[in-house]
Amino acid sequence: MTPQDQINELTDRLNYYNHQYYQNSVSEVDDFTFDRLLQELADLERQYPDYRRPDTPTQRVGGAISKEFPTVYHRFPMLSLGNTYSEAELTEFDNRVRKGLNGQAYEYVCELKFDGVALSMTYENGVLVQGATRGDGVRGDDITNNIRTIRTLPLRIGRGAGGQEHGIDSHNPVPPALFEVRGEGFLPLAEFDRINKEREDIGEPLLANPRNAASGTFKQQDSAIVAKRRLDCYLYSFLSEPEVFQTHEESLIAMKQWGFNVSPTWRKCADIQAIMEYINEWETKRFDLPLGTDGIVIKVNRYDQQRELGYTAKSPRWAIAFKYKAMAASTTLNSVSYQVGRTGAVTPVAHMKPVLLAGTVVKRASLHNANEIQRLGVMINDTVFVEKGGEIIPKITGVDLSKRTEASQPINYPTECPACGTPLIRNEGEAHFYCPNEKGCPPQRQARFEHFIQRRAMNIESLGEGKIQLLIERGLVWDPADLYKLTNEQLLGLEKAYQDRDGGPRDGGAEETGKVRVVKFGQKTVDNILNAIEASKGQPFANVLFALGIRYVGNTTAERLADYFGSMDELLNAPLETLANVPDVGPRIAQSAFEWFRDPDNREYVERLRTAGLQFASERKVVAQESDTLAGKTFLYTGTFTNFTREQLEERIAANGGKLLSGVSKKLNYLIVGENPGPSKVEKAQKLNVPLIGEDEFTAMLGG
């Protein structure tokens, strides 16, 4: 089989597996097999780039870096919809439609109005060729590389394993040569929750809401970062010239059959009464969906009638959006408790008189920090307004001052840690107060273990919150390095009853429920724990770095550090300037990592992990040699590039005999300078008379 045939076969096969998994919820191969095949395809594409297909699944993981997003003009304007909040205005809209159609029979299609980012995707000959934002409706940003990371979005229509057609039947027309689909890109609530847990875990400020997070992610310059956010998209519109369908209903059915992710929540409605029933049905039901919604879109179904009704200057006359009012309630603030996170951040949690909100009983809400308490002017025993719109966690939005009484008492933010009594500190420019007793504060120690064992760190699945708490209480472990010394004799028979706790990130707190939960270490449990601890020794170096729990170092930053330094020894002794020069590692992260590795206790902790047998070096990729053109030359790069990702740049240097250095020094022969370079690297290179070359000059050195 030729390399081109191999690439085609792997591309079709992996696209088929993706389609089965993301469209049909069928997993035909395990993750290991899929990743192995994907890596095989990526290796072939690097070796034979001319054979890489536009629908290659390797683009799903991102990697392309843009200096800027080109502007694209929409073939069909992306107009906004008129809004209404009342049934009376909906009835007026229906009357205008009836009048505009001069007594013709008509019907509507109702769809949920998702709270995300409007996107436009263009396909030519069945292949995704462009993805763009709405922009001002006439022109938007070309974010094709980021769009391709959406796993539920087909890169090619009608191609499955071995090139076989799938998802198209005789009752459906074949897709035209050129067409456009539109939809709402969004960050699923579960992903938003996951990302904020990680950000809280490493001491980063939390994302405000899923909609803003999705918008910011789609505008990321590095598509590899976009891929990690696991964005999704619901398609709701099909456009082509000439038209393929007679009704909007037909287009939704066809798009679904062609493999597009069409939300099944739409419904055809015969009249205004059916529309009202749909609106009422989804008023609370929408909160069970995996993303935020804020209303209903109503469209005339037939396309010829849409054309007859036409447009105003800003919006179509054949469609309107009904917006739900924010789900709000008022209740009494009974008390405020304070939780201590892994990084020592102290978060206030409001405990309220239980109130029904958005179909659930809410009794807690996050107050975020001392600044938010001051901004709201809230006091204990106040009547407060609580909302739960597109947000995951209910939030207090205001105070009903007309109901304030003498019973209202000021909230006194603690000056000492509520868990260990250590005086709290507040860094300049930060909203949170912190407990600096990171090694002795009980909840920080507990959270340090929970961070260490999580899947993206050491992946010790058989341990959990209760088991860790028991190990700490019995004095069997002080820090995570002690896990690797545990024995069967120490664990077997351990048992303790706990008062179960309710709550978590979604409702902002935890409190006793009265239920008793027993943690017991039987032989099977002990075997599972010890086997999982032993297996964790195989976790890659980047996971070990993330597991250390350095403030501000998330799993993506840990990967960057692991790739840049290659080993723990290099990182342990890296100067501050070198840390700051690592791609995507700014001064704050560099300072935090530098201080962490200079702490004697932390260095001793690292050595005990080394003794336990954890991975302290990255597995270097075997790069196929292209030439010895760069033999004897050393390189370093800074900034972003048009034709190379950072990984590709490093591979080309190695493949042609060059060596990549970790920092600017007298040993450096060339500094490759891209867009937005690090000023310290450039300045130091100039002082040392190191030649600065651009991307084109580097390509010329390769002979191309």
PyMOL commands that set and color helices and strands:
alter all, ss='L'
color gray80, all
select helices_A, chain A and resi 3-24+31-47+49-51+57-61+87-100+144-147+161-163+189-202+210-218+223-228+248-257+272-288+303-309+370-376+401-403+442-453+465-473+480-485+488-491+523-538+541-547+555-565+568-572+576-580+587-598+600-612+646-655+679-687+695-701
alter helices_A, ss='H'
color red, helices_A
select strands_A, chain A and resi 71-73+83-84+108-114+117-124+127-133+139-141+178-186+232-239+267-269+293-300+319-323+328-340+345-357+360-366+383-387+395-399+433-434+495-504+509-520+634-638+659-660+670-673+692-693
alter strands_A, ss='S'
color yellow, strands_A
deselect
rebuild
show_as cartoon
